[in-house]
């Protein structure tokens, strides 16, 4: 993957980071906001549905949805270390046959990926420079719903992102974080025929599900 941010993702989300997240997942389960997203999606019904999990880390969302009756999951992960860990964890849990894992920049390969019933992006748009392309391509592939965890559009998250990016710059790490405007996010999703059906704010993060009208 040639984009500068993708190179930063490869460096930031290393094998060590993947192993640390896998250990935490096995000991404590999904992160709080990830669990919030799972619990927002499950009541809408996932039996027999397909999942496209973009940047899903080690796969906590796909594991939960598959256990709840989802038919299959396609994972697209920009970090080679996390793609490897996600595949291994799915096999460890006996879900390897239902999961297809791909190491790629989703925006670059979206044209080769068909629509799925459910699309998820857990702390993903905050790690990508071109939100409009990423979210536009993702939402176009959501037949029923799209779920996200992303930073609150607030002064304190923007301040934290500014200082964080200064730190990365000093380290000569091309990775950057982004706090995209809520109205810009909503414009992309409503433009693709989705409407928000769930929303929960926390101090740093917010969790939302957008559903396609019948």
Phi and psi in degrees as a GROMACS rama.xvg file:
@    title "Ramachandran Plot"
@    xaxis  label "Phi"
@    yaxis  label "Psi"
@TYPE xy
-93.5764  -19.4518  UNK-2
-65.523  147.339  UNK-3
-60.8306  -43.1262  UNK-4
-64.7661  -36.9149  UNK-5
-64.5663  -35.7168  UNK-6
-66.0089  -37.3212  UNK-7
-65.8551  -39.6318  UNK-8
-61.193  -42.7222  UNK-9
-60.7306  -37.2137  UNK-10
-76.9416  -42.7227  UNK-11
-70.4006  -42.3287  UNK-12
-99.7345  73.7786  UNK-13
-84.4854  179.533  UNK-14
-62.6322  -36.797  UNK-15
-65.6276  -41.0727  UNK-16
-66.0193  -39.7133  UNK-17
-64.1936  -42.185  UNK-18
-66.8039  -39.1041  UNK-19
-63.1586  -42.6373  UNK-20
-67.9168  -37.3851  UNK-21
-64.6849  -41.695  UNK-22
-62.6718  -43.4233  UNK-23
-64.6915  -39.447  UNK-24
-64.6158  -42.9111  UNK-25
-68.5528  -30.6078  UNK-26
-86.6764  -37.3093  UNK-27
-122.208  -8.26055  UNK-28
84.9096  -169.455  UNK-29
-62.5657  154.176  UNK-30
-59.8438  157.974  UNK-31
-55.457  -48.565  UNK-32
-68.9309  -32.9909  UNK-33
-63.9882  -42.6648  UNK-34
-63.5599  -38.4837  UNK-35
-58.9337  -42.5102  UNK-36
-66.4446  -43.6839  UNK-37
-57.7228  -46.439  UNK-38
-69.599  -21.9693  UNK-39
-78.9518  -31.3614  UNK-40
-81.7551  -43.5368  UNK-41
-56.6537  -41.5092  UNK-42
-63.3493  -17.2182  UNK-43
-83.0595  -7.0515  UNK-44
90.7163  122.706  UNK-45
-126.362  2.31646  UNK-46
-56.2407  121.805  UNK-47
75.9637  6.42437  UNK-48
-90.8314  163.125  UNK-49
-106.201  147.088  UNK-50
-120.897  136.415  UNK-51
-113.683  109.937  UNK-52
-105.972  104.876  UNK-53
-94.8347  121.955  UNK-54
62.4567  40.5757  UNK-55
-84.2059  11.4015  UNK-56
62.9476  -129.79  UNK-57
-82.7543  -3.95226  UNK-58
103.979  24.6244  UNK-59
-58.1257  -40.0187  UNK-60
-68.5  -46.4833  UNK-61
-65.465  -34.7355  UNK-62
-62.1135  -45.2296  UNK-63
-65.2507  -42.6221  UNK-64
-71.5837  -37.5675  UNK-65
-65.0421  -40.1112  UNK-66
-65.7534  -25.4834  UNK-67
-88.2981  2.91067  UNK-68
113.673  1.28703  UNK-69
-60.4963  148.864  UNK-70
-76.2679  -45.6266  UNK-71
-161.292  166.077  UNK-72
-138.921  137.387  UNK-73
-112.114  121.376  UNK-74
-108.675  128.028  UNK-75
-117.955  116.629  UNK-76
-127.947  127.756  UNK-77
-77.6689  -17.571  UNK-78
-96.873  123.715  UNK-79
-64.7651  -35.0103  UNK-80
-65.9692  -42.9598  UNK-81
-73.7044  -32.8913  UNK-82
-61.698  -42.8847  UNK-83
-64.9918  -44.3078  UNK-84
-65.1206  -38.6318  UNK-85
-63.8286  -42.5303  UNK-86
-64.2712  -43.9891  UNK-87
-64.578  -40.1914  UNK-88
-68.6726  -38.0002  UNK-89
-62.0029  -41.7114  UNK-90
-67.2212  -39.2147  UNK-91
-59.8887  -35.1074  UNK-92
-90.4239  3.33715  UNK-93
76.4922  22.8518  UNK-94
-112.8  10.8487  UNK-95
-57.3145  -35.3778  UNK-96
-70.4029  -23.8598  UNK-97
-94.7406  -6.07132  UNK-98
-117.063  132.29  UNK-99
-115.415  121.778  UNK-100
-113.554  134.146  UNK-101
-132.677  129.077  UNK-102
-90.8738  111.249  UNK-103
-171.028  160.081  UNK-104
-79.4932  113.602  UNK-105
-54.4285  -40.9681  UNK-106
-59.9183  -36.9304  UNK-107
-73.3769  -28.455  UNK-108
-112.212  3.40343  UNK-109
-55.529  -33.5448  UNK-110
-63.1479  -17.6841  UNK-111
-98.6941  0.824469  UNK-112
-109.712  123.048  UNK-113
-74.5839  171.169  UNK-114
-67.7018  148.033  UNK-115
-125.874  162.693  UNK-116
-67.8437  -43.0577  UNK-117
-124.542  136.16  UNK-118
-123.729  134.685  UNK-119
-128.197  144.292  UNK-120
-137.907  96.5162  UNK-121
-95.8214  105.382  UNK-122
55.5177  51.5939  UNK-123
-113.79  -47.413  UNK-124
-67.1788  -18.8994  UNK-125
-75.9885  -9.24259  UNK-126
-111.41  13.916  UNK-127
-133.146  134.835  UNK-128
-74.0986  -30.3152  UNK-129
-110.377  77.0468  UNK-130
-59.3021  -41.2653  UNK-131
-59.6971  -44.1302  UNK-132
-68.2401  -46.8014  UNK-133
-60.56  -52.4292  UNK-134
-73.7733  -32.5289  UNK-135
-64.6674  -45.6616  UNK-136
-68.5154  -37.1673  UNK-137
-67.0797  -47.6007  UNK-138
-68.0601  -28.663  UNK-139
-66.9285  -18.7762  UNK-140
-102.429  10.5065  UNK-141
-100.603  103.031  UNK-142
-70.2667  -32.998  UNK-143
-120.901  -47.9705  UNK-144
-155.921  159.091  UNK-145
-132.843  129.554  UNK-146
-117.664  142.315  UNK-147
-140.823  149.933  UNK-148
-119.856  127.818  UNK-149
-155.184  161.722  UNK-150
-67.0332  148.702  UNK-151
-64.6279  145.734  UNK-152
-85.6564  81.8697  UNK-153
-140.113  164.057  UNK-154
-66.5606  -33.2283  UNK-155
-75.3226  -33.3268  UNK-156
-71.1337  -34.9609  UNK-157
-67.7909  -38.9048  UNK-158
-64.4404  -44.1865  UNK-159
-61.549  -40.7031  UNK-160
-65.055  -39.5288  UNK-161
-62.0764  -47.6107  UNK-162
-67.7551  -37.4881  UNK-163
-62.3424  -42.3696  UNK-164
-69.741  -31.0932  UNK-165
-63.3505  -40.9099  UNK-166
-61.9507  -44.682  UNK-167
-63.4634  -38.3869  UNK-168
-63.4602  -41.3093  UNK-169
-64.5295  -31.9657  UNK-170
-82.6308  -3.06841  UNK-171
59.7173  35.089  UNK-172
-98.3455  122.744  UNK-173
-71.7193  -6.82694  UNK-174
-66.7062  138.746  UNK-175
-136.928  154.557  UNK-176
-107.65  158.689  UNK-177
-139.928  138.512  UNK-178
-115.162  99.1691  UNK-179
-82.3311  149.456  UNK-180
-67.8558  136.64  UNK-181
-57.3522  -41.4554  UNK-182
-66.5155  -32.4989  UNK-183
-70.458  -39.3971  UNK-184
-62.9727  -47.0757  UNK-185
-61.893  -37.8245  UNK-186
-62.7807  -40.5465  UNK-187
-64.8158  -45.3032  UNK-188
-72.8056  -44.1405  UNK-189
-66.5595  -31.9943  UNK-190
-64.4551  -23.8108  UNK-191
-100.618  18.1686  UNK-192
83.0596  19.2513  UNK-193
-106.278  150.557  UNK-194
-130.216  144.596  UNK-195
-73.9331  127.212  UNK-196
-117.463  -7.06111  UNK-197
-152.197  139.015  UNK-198
-153.352  130.801  UNK-199
-139.639  125.951  UNK-200
-100.789  138.172  UNK-201
-120.4  -174.497  UNK-202
-61.9206  -46.7855  UNK-203
-105.187  -40.6084  UNK-204
-107.538  162.726  UNK-205
-134.894  149.274  UNK-206
-120.024  132.04  UNK-207
-144.668  148.285  UNK-208
-123.481  132.047  UNK-209
-116.51  130.309  UNK-210
-117.94  151.491  UNK-211
-88.0237  131.24  UNK-212
-66.9127  144.053  UNK-213
